[in-house]
Amino acid sequence: MTSEHDPASQALHDPDLIEEVQFLDHRIRFGPTRSAWVSFVARQGQRPTIVLATDRATLMAEARRLIRRRVEEGR
């Protein structure tokens, strides 16, 4: 797979499209690609988890769901 077909790489190639929000002590960096939305979810010092979705609203809901689950599990 080349980076031109990789949603995560596409988002990173144009930093002007990347947005960032904080949620429950986690950082969510996200942006659109040609065919989807991608986010990178992590706490300070953690490796990010990548979340993909077809639209921004779904992406944010999934990222928040992941963070809530992590907080409940104490991670």
TASULTA-V604311 format. One record per residue. RES is the residue in one letter. PHI is phi in whole degrees, -180 to 180 (NA if undefined). PSI is psi in degrees with one decimal (* if undefined). OMEGA is omega in whole degrees, 0 to 359 (NA if undefined). Layout:
BEGIN
RES,PHI,PSI,OMEGA
RES,PHI,PSI,OMEGA
END
This chain:
BEGIN
M,NA,130.4,178
T,-89,162.2,182
S,-65,-22.7,180
E,-68,-20.2,178
H,-106,5.4,182
D,-99,110.5,183
P,-57,-37.8,180
A,-65,-43.7,180
S,-66,-39.5,180
Q,-60,-42.8,181
A,-65,-38.0,182
L,-73,-24.0,183
H,-73,-16.7,179
D,-127,86.5,184
P,-61,-19.5,179
D,-67,-20.6,181
L,-91,-10.9,183
I,-80,129.7,173
E,-112,162.1,180
E,-143,135.9,175
V,-137,157.3,175
Q,-106,140.3,178
F,-149,119.2,179
L,47,51.9,176
D,69,16.5,176
H,-119,151.8,176
R,-105,132.1,175
I,-116,112.7,174
R,-104,130.7,185
F,-150,160.1,178
G,-172,167.9,181
P,-84,154.5,170
T,-121,-172.8,179
R,-65,-31.6,187
S,-126,-3.5,185
A,-161,-171.8,172
W,-119,146.3,180
V,-131,143.6,175
S,-134,155.4,177
F,-122,115.7,187
V,-113,124.0,179
A,-160,154.3,168
R,-90,160.4,178
Q,-52,127.9,177
G,84,-2.4,179
Q,-99,156.3,171
R,-76,140.3,183
P,-74,150.7,171
T,-101,134.5,180
I,-94,131.5,177
V,-122,132.1,178
L,-116,146.6,177
A,-155,163.6,182
T,-78,-21.7,180
D,-145,164.6,185
R,-62,-44.7,182
A,-62,-44.4,178
T,-65,-41.1,180
L,-59,-47.5,181
M,-66,-38.9,178
A,-63,-42.7,180
E,-68,-40.2,179
A,-63,-43.6,179
R,-66,-38.0,177
R,-62,-42.8,178
L,-61,-45.4,181
I,-65,-44.9,178
R,-58,-42.0,179
R,-63,-42.4,178
R,-62,-43.7,181
V,-64,-43.3,179
E,-63,-35.0,180
E,-83,-6.8,179
G,77,25.7,180
R,-96,*,NA
END
